[in-house]
Amino acid sequence: MPSSDAASWWARAVRPERPPLPLALMVRAAVGMAVPLAAGLLLHRLDLGVFAGLGAMHATMNDRAEPSRLRAARIGTAVLASALGMLVGTALQRADANGLALGAALTSTAFVSGALSATGPRGSAAGMLLLVSAALGSGMPLPHPWWAAAPMMLVGAAFVVLLGLPAGVPSRPAADPRVRALAAAYDALGRTLADLGTSRAAGSRQVLTARLNQLQDLLPNRTGTRTRSRNRNQHQTRSQDQYEAALAATEAATGLLWARRAVPPEVAAVPHRLAAAVRQGGGEVAMPDWQPDTPSRQALDVALRAAADTVAGREARLGTAPVPPPDPWRLRVRLLSRGSVRYGLRVALCIAVGSAVTANFPLSKSYWVPMTIAFVLKPDLGSVFLRAVSRSIGTVLGVAVTAALLVLTTEEWALTAIAALCVALLPYATAAHYGLNTVAMTPMALVLLQLGGQSSAAEFWPRVLDTVLASAIVLLFGYLLWPERPRHRIEPRLVDATGALRAYLDAVTATRTRPGDNLSPGNNRSPEISQSPDSSTGRTDRAEVWLRRTAYRSLAEARQEVRQGLAEPPPTGRLAEQWLPATAALERLGGAVAAFAAQIRYGGRVPDPDEVDRVRRALDELTVAARAHRPPSAPTGSTTVSVDRPTEPHDPTRSALGRAADELEALLTNG
């Protein structure tokens, strides 16, 4: 039988997400667009106001609820690249470049854009806007003076950044994005604990991992010992301590999920009380009087008590160490690495084909084709196939909406209000579905062109033809004929996940029980470890914490790649379906290692070298299979590998690692 995750790929493709309504971002986006356009109308310089509004739109596309420093860096990087692209495009238009010169310039820009896009999320945003703005600048009406377009985009973006700055000292702790993210992580932990032993537990754990990933990205990079961190901002240090406590509780919850062991409702409610206290700036959180009877439950008890101490402002030592978040400026690959050059060539090929087509066909707005190609080929938005289809359908709907609105009015102030409304919808539409994002963005772009005096309602429908043409170019040259297959998206993530899990396993099995670690159930104190730099035990624990977080994050990325593959038609969907059992097995192994870590620390278990070697061999086999593009094959008459999973709670007297080895070997044997 097909996996339920893989059934009806088209249904998964069109199904939108249901994100929370980001009211603050939506209001900021609307004001950021409305004010520059209104200023242009009042000063009779709408030509400049349109470009300031365009800069505000690009800032909104990269706006997030995060600390001011990270937010300004994210928006600034993207909009600087956008302004550079606009300068290139307007210079080409000013020079009246012919079709060949324009195509060569855009193709060269596309290579830089693609290579930059492949370096990571920040590079992806900057690379896309570099190409989008270069295309727009080559065809939009120029302001006076012509070079003012790029600076005005920076002005509009700066206004959006200023709108998000806190007005003075925040009066409520919940105004800090880090505090909100920390509270959300504790709430997700509470839901996971409440769902233990039910069919909802795995999904809740995935949400918890996502919340911790978001929180990790918001926290400042904190390395070294606690002694050196005393000079840091006290609020940041406290947030980091609460984050570390949440990590320890998450490890225990993951082990309990794997062992199919629930906790009393009063224990599951503790993280929700912690979240409420975090939002209020701290306070005492009462712990229930219960007697944890397994190592994982005891680990959870210790972690929750430590979390309560950190929320109350008391120091709590968990036997963990600071976990440095990923550097937001770190590149996933070098700018001129094989992967980035390959992606740059992919984008450049599509732009070159698009330029050749537009040079030989009478398209009224030739820049719409390369702009659409840039949006569709953005590498971190999921399936190129689905984006191309969604872009075409979304453009049809967006043009229809715009045409309907312009039947009612073409008055400039009304168009300004429409543009503000459309940009306000972007934060929600982007999180919900790529097609909805296009439906909101298309009217906004067309209205800006209308305000700039370039378009009329009669010229809107040709944009549908341009979009379909660009999407067809991407599907043919950047998807079907491009010598890269989906295995290069899914399987490298699985290799990363197996490597991270093996490193986590090695750190756990290198740990030995120490005096004071085996606490009696209900003990209110956390186990302490040596913080001396010369302590091998301290180094092991620091490595274990970092490797655990890395492993969970790698597993989440692998799962996301598989989920995106399941929403594509065959053969991509079929390949993703074949890797789904292995992905689930790796996630369960993460839980087994967490449970085993609790058995070592609180149960006095000594790692069995034979069990450890069995798991290592299984991970090595999966790694070899992924690198060879060979997913575990299904038995005759089936489409996926099926592994029988235990339905009863795990016996705490039995090694968690031994049972995990049995499951992995069964997966590989069936395959």
VEXMAR-760585 format. One line per 3 residues: their letters; for each residue x, y, z of C-alpha. Coordinates in steps of 0.5 Angstrom, whole numbers, plus 2048, in hexadecimal, padded with zeros to 3 digits. Layout:
! VEXMAR-760585
a) X Y Z  ...
! end
This chain:
! VEXMAR-760585
mps) 800 800 800  803 807 7FF  805 80B 804
sda) 7FF 810 807  805 815 807  806 814 7FF
asw) 7FE 813 7FD  7FB 818 7F8  802 81D 7F7
war) 7FD 822 7F4  7F9 822 7FA  7FF 824 7FE
avr) 802 829 7F9  7FC 82D 7F9  7FA 82D 800
per) 7FC 833 804  7FF 833 80B  7FC 837 810
ppl) 801 83C 814  7FF 840 819  7FD 847 817
pla) 803 84C 817  7FF 852 819  805 856 81B
lmv) 809 855 814  803 856 810  801 85D 813
raa) 809 85F 812  808 85C 80B  802 860 80A
vgm) 805 867 80D  80C 866 809  809 866 803
avp) 803 86B 804  808 870 806  80D 871 801
laa) 807 871 7FB  803 876 7FF  809 87A 800
gll) 80B 87A 7F8  803 87C 7F7  804 882 7FC
lhr) 80A 884 7F9  809 883 7F2  80E 87E 7F1
ldl) 80B 877 7F0  810 875 7EC  815 875 7F2
gvf) 80F 872 7F7  80E 86C 7F2  816 86A 7F3
agl) 815 86C 7FB  80F 867 7FB  813 862 7F7
gam) 819 862 7FC  813 861 802  810 85B 7FE
hat) 817 858 7FE  818 85A 805  812 857 807
mnd) 813 850 803  819 84F 808  816 852 80E
rae) 816 84D 814  814 84E 81C  81B 84E 81E
psr) 820 852 822  821 859 81F  829 857 81E
lra) 827 851 81A  821 854 817  825 85A 814
ari) 82A 855 811  825 851 80E  822 856 80A
gta) 828 85A 809  82B 855 806  826 853 801
vla) 824 85A 7FF  82B 85C 7FE  82B 857 7F9
sal) 825 859 7F6  827 860 7F6  82D 85E 7F2
gml) 829 85A 7ED  825 860 7EC  82B 864 7EB
vgt) 82D 85F 7E5  826 85F 7E2  825 867 7E2
alq) 82C 868 7DF  82B 863 7D9  824 866 7D8
rad) 828 86D 7D8  82D 86B 7D3  828 868 7CF
ang) 82B 861 7CE  829 85D 7C9  826 856 7C9
lal) 82C 852 7C9  830 857 7CE  82A 857 7D3
gaa) 829 84F 7D2  831 84E 7D4  831 853 7DA
lts) 82A 850 7DD  82E 849 7DC  834 84B 7DF
taf) 830 84E 7E5  82C 847 7E5  832 843 7E6
vsg) 834 848 7EC  82D 847 7EF  82D 840 7EE
als) 834 83F 7F1  832 843 7F7  82B 840 7F8
atg) 82E 839 7F9  832 83C 7FF  82D 83C 804
prg) 826 83F 806  829 846 806  82D 845 800
saa) 826 842 7FD  822 849 7FE  828 84D 7FC
gml) 829 849 7F6  822 849 7F4  821 851 7F5
llv) 827 852 7F1  825 84F 7EB  81D 851 7EC
saa) 81F 859 7EC  824 858 7E7  81F 856 7E2
lgs) 81A 85B 7E5  81F 861 7E4  820 85F 7DD
gmp) 819 860 7DB  815 864 7E0  814 86C 7DF
lph) 81A 86F 7E1  81A 875 7E7  81D 87C 7E6
pww) 823 87B 7E7  823 874 7E5  828 872 7EA
aaa) 824 874 7F0  820 86D 7EF  825 869 7F3
pmm) 826 86E 7F9  81E 86F 7F9  81E 867 7FA
lvg) 822 868 800  81E 86E 803  818 869 802
aaf) 81B 863 806  81E 868 80B  817 86A 80D
vvl) 815 863 80E  81B 862 812  819 868 816
lgl) 812 866 817  814 85F 81B  819 863 820
pag) 817 862 827  814 869 829  819 86A 82F
vps) 819 865 834  814 85F 833  80F 85F 839
rpa) 80D 858 839  812 852 838  80E 84F 833
adp) 810 855 82E  816 851 82D  816 84C 828
rvr) 81B 848 82B  816 848 831  810 846 82D
ala) 814 840 829  817 83E 830  80F 83D 832
aay) 80D 83A 82C  812 835 82D  810 833 834
dal) 809 833 832  80B 82E 82C  80F 82A 831
grt) 808 82A 836  804 827 830  809 822 82E
lad) 809 820 835  801 820 835  801 81C 82F
lgt) 806 816 831  804 80F 830  7FF 812 82A
sra) 7FF 812 823  800 81A 823  806 819 827
ags) 80B 819 821  808 81F 81E  808 823 824
rqv) 810 821 825  811 824 81E  80E 82A 820
lta) 812 82A 826  818 82A 822  816 82F 81D
rln) 815 834 823  81C 832 826  81F 834 81F
qlq) 81B 83A 81F  81E 83C 826  825 83A 824
dll) 825 83F 81E  823 845 823  828 844 828
pnr) 82F 847 828  835 843 827  837 841 82E
tgt) 83E 83D 82E  842 83B 834  841 83A 83B
rtr) 83C 83E 840  841 842 843  843 845 83D
srn) 83B 846 83B  83A 84A 842  83C 851 83E
rnq) 836 84F 839  82F 853 839  82C 850 83F
hqt) 825 84F 83C  829 84B 836  82D 846 83B
rsq) 826 845 83E  823 843 838  828 83F 836
dqy) 828 83B 83C  821 83A 83B  822 837 834
eaa) 827 832 837  822 830 83C  81D 82F 836
laa) 822 82B 832  823 826 838  81C 825 839
tea) 81B 824 832  820 81F 832  81C 81B 838
atg) 816 81C 834  818 819 82E  81B 813 831
llw) 814 812 835  811 813 82E  815 80D 82B
arr) 814 809 831  80C 80A 831  80C 80D 838
avp) 807 812 83A  808 817 840  802 819 845
pev) 7FE 81F 842  801 823 848  808 822 845
aav) 806 824 83E  803 82A 840  809 82D 843
phr) 80C 82F 83D  806 833 83B  807 837 842
laa) 80E 838 840  80C 83B 83A  807 840 83E
avr) 80C 842 843  811 843 83D  80C 848 83A
qgg) 80B 84C 840  813 84C 841  814 847 846
gev) 811 844 84D  810 83E 851  80E 838 84D
amp) 80B 832 852  80D 82B 850  808 825 852
dwq) 80A 820 857  80B 81A 853  810 814 853
pdt) 813 813 84C  814 80B 84C  819 80B 845
psr) 81F 80E 843  81C 812 83E  816 815 843
qal) 81C 816 848  820 81A 842  819 81E 841
dva) 818 820 848  81F 822 849  81F 826 843
lra) 818 829 844  81A 82B 84B  820 82E 848
aad) 81C 832 844  818 835 849  81E 837 84D
tva) 820 83B 847  81A 83E 846  81A 840 84D
gre) 821 843 84C  824 83E 850  82B 83B 84D
arl) 82A 834 84B  82F 82F 848  82D 82A 844
gta) 833 826 842  832 82A 83B  836 82F 838
pvp) 834 835 833  832 833 82C  835 838 827
ppd) 82F 83A 822  831 83A 81B  834 840 819
pwr) 82F 844 814  835 846 810  838 83F 80F
lrv) 837 83D 808  835 835 807  83A 835 801
rll) 83F 839 7FE  83D 83F 7F9  841 83B 7F4
srg) 840 834 7F6  83E 82F 7F1  837 82F 7F4
svr) 836 837 7F3  839 837 7EC  835 832 7EA
ygl) 82F 835 7ED  831 83C 7EA  832 838 7E3
rva) 82B 836 7E4  828 83D 7E5  82C 840 7DF
lci) 82A 83A 7DA  823 83C 7DC  824 843 7DB
avg) 828 843 7D5  822 83F 7D2  81D 844 7D4
sav) 821 849 7D1  821 846 7CB  81A 845 7CB
tan) 818 84C 7CC  81D 84F 7C7  819 84B 7C2
fpl) 812 84C 7C4  80E 852 7C5  80D 852 7CC
sks) 80B 859 7CF  80E 858 7D6  814 854 7D4
ywv) 817 854 7DB  811 850 7DE  814 84A 7DC
pmt) 81B 84A 7DF  818 84D 7E5  813 847 7E6
iaf) 819 842 7E4  81D 845 7EA  817 844 7EF
vlk) 815 83D 7ED  81D 83B 7ED  81E 83D 7F4
pdl) 821 837 7F7  81E 837 7FE  817 837 7FD
gsv) 816 830 7FB  814 82C 7F5  816 830 7EE
flr) 810 82C 7EB  80B 82E 7F0  80D 836 7F0
avs) 80D 836 7E8  806 834 7E8  804 838 7EE
rsi) 807 83E 7EB  803 83D 7E5  7FC 83C 7E8
gtv) 7FD 841 7EE  7FF 846 7E8  7F8 845 7E5
lgv) 7F5 846 7EB  7F9 84C 7ED  7F7 84F 7E6
avt) 7F0 84E 7E6  7F0 851 7ED  7F3 857 7EB
aal) 7EF 858 7E5  7E9 858 7E9  7EC 85D 7EE
lvl) 7ED 862 7E8  7E6 861 7E5  7E4 864 7EC
tte) 7E9 86A 7EC  7F0 86C 7E9  7F1 872 7EE
ewa) 7F8 873 7F1  7F6 873 7F8  7F2 86D 7F7
lta) 7F7 869 7F4  7FC 86B 7F9  7F7 868 7FE
iaa) 7F7 862 7FA  7FE 861 7FA  7FF 862 801
lcv) 7F9 85C 802  7FD 857 7FE  803 858 801
all) 800 857 808  7FE 850 805  805 84E 803
pya) 807 84C 80A  802 847 80B  801 845 804
taa) 808 843 804  808 83F 80A  801 83C 807
hyg) 803 83A 800  807 83C 7FA  801 83D 7F6
lnt) 7FE 841 7FB  804 845 7FB  804 846 7F3
vam) 7FC 848 7F4  7FE 84E 7F9  805 850 7F5
tpm) 802 850 7EE  7FD 856 7F0  802 85A 7F4
alv) 807 85A 7EE  802 85B 7E9  7FF 861 7ED
llq) 806 864 7EE  807 864 7E6  800 867 7E6
lgg) 802 86D 7EA  809 86D 7E7  805 86F 7E0
qss) 807 869 7DD  801 864 7DD  7FA 864 7DB
aae) 7F5 85F 7DD  7F5 85D 7D5  7FC 85B 7D6
fwp) 7FB 856 7DC  7F9 850 7D9  800 84F 7D5
rvl) 803 84F 7DC  800 848 7DC  803 846 7D5
dtv) 80A 848 7D8  809 844 7DE  807 83E 7DB
las) 80D 83F 7D6  812 840 7DC  80F 83A 7E0
aiv) 810 836 7D9  817 838 7D8  819 836 7E0
llf) 815 82F 7DF  818 82D 7D9  81F 830 7D9
gyl) 820 831 7E1  81C 82A 7E3  81B 825 7DE
lwp) 821 826 7D9  826 828 7DF  82B 822 7E1
erp) 829 822 7E8  824 81E 7EB  820 81E 7F2
rhr) 825 819 7F5  829 81F 7F6  824 823 7FA
iep) 822 81D 7FF  828 818 7FF  82D 81D 801
rlv) 829 81F 807  828 818 809  830 817 809
dat) 830 81D 80E  82B 81B 812  82E 814 813
gal) 835 817 814  832 81C 81A  82F 816 81D
ray) 835 812 81D  839 818 820  833 818 825
lda) 834 811 827  83B 811 828  83B 817 82D
vta) 835 813 831  839 80D 831  83F 810 833
trt) 83C 813 839  83D 80F 840  839 80F 846
rpg) 83C 814 84B  83B 815 853  835 819 854
dnl) 832 817 84D  82D 812 84F  828 816 853
spg) 822 813 857  81B 814 853  818 81B 855
nnr) 81F 81E 857  81E 825 856  826 826 854
spe) 829 826 84E  82F 822 84D  835 826 84C
isq) 83B 825 848  842 828 848  842 82E 844
spd) 84A 82E 844  84D 82F 83D  852 829 83F
sst) 84C 824 841  84B 81F 83B  844 81E 83E
grt) 842 825 83D  845 825 836  841 81F 835
dra) 83A 822 837  83B 828 833  83C 824 82D
evw) 836 820 82F  832 826 82F  834 829 829
lrr) 834 822 825  82D 821 828  82A 828 825
tay) 82E 827 81E  82B 820 81E  824 822 81F
rsl) 824 828 81A  827 823 815  822 81E 816
aea) 81D 824 815  820 826 80F  820 81F 80C
rqe) 819 81F 80D  817 825 80A  81A 823 804
vrq) 817 81D 804  810 820 805  811 825 7FF
gla) 813 81F 7FB  80C 81C 7FC  809 822 7FA
epp) 80C 821 7F3  80A 81C 7ED  80D 816 7EC
ptg) 813 814 7EB  815 819 7F1  80F 817 7F5
rla) 810 810 7F4  818 811 7F6  816 815 7FC
eqw) 811 810 7FE  816 80A 7FE  81B 80E 803
lpa) 815 810 808  816 809 80C  81D 80B 80D
taa) 81C 812 80F  817 810 814  81C 80A 816
ler) 821 810 817  81C 814 81B  81B 80E 820
lgg) 822 80D 821  823 814 823  81E 812 829
ava) 821 80C 82A  828 80F 82B  824 814 830
afa) 821 80F 834  828 80B 834  82B 812 837
aqi) 826 812 83C  828 80A 83E  82F 80C 83E
ryg) 82E 812 843  829 810 847  828 809 846
grv) 830 807 847  830 803 841  837 802 83D
pdp) 837 802 836  837 7FB 833  83D 7FC 82D
dev) 839 7F6 829  832 7FA 829  836 801 827
drv) 83A 7FD 821  833 7FB 81F  830 802 81E
rra) 836 805 81B  836 7FF 816  82F 800 814
lde) 830 808 814  836 807 80F  832 802 80B
ltv) 82D 808 80A  832 80D 809  835 808 803
aar) 82E 807 800  82C 80F 800  833 810 7FD
ahr) 831 80B 7F8  82A 80D 7F7  828 807 7F9
pps) 822 807 7FE  820 801 802  81B 7FD 7FC
apt) 814 7FB 7FE  812 7F4 7FE  80F 7F1 7F8
gst) 807 7F4 7F7  809 7FA 7FC  80B 801 7FA
tvs) 80F 802 801  813 7FE 806  80F 7FD 80C
vdr) 812 7FC 813  80E 7F9 819  80F 7FE 81F
pte) 80E 7FC 826  807 7FE 828  808 7FD 830
phd) 80C 802 834  814 800 835  816 7FC 83A
ptr) 81B 801 83E  81F 7FB 840  821 7F9 839
sal) 826 7FE 835  823 803 831  828 802 82C
gra) 827 7FB 82B  820 7FC 829  822 801 824
ade) 827 7FD 821  822 7F7 820  81E 7FC 81C
lea) 823 7FF 818  825 7F8 816  81E 7F6 814
llt) 81E 7FC 810  824 7FA 80C  822 7F3 80C
ng) 81B 7F4 809  81F 7F9 804
! end
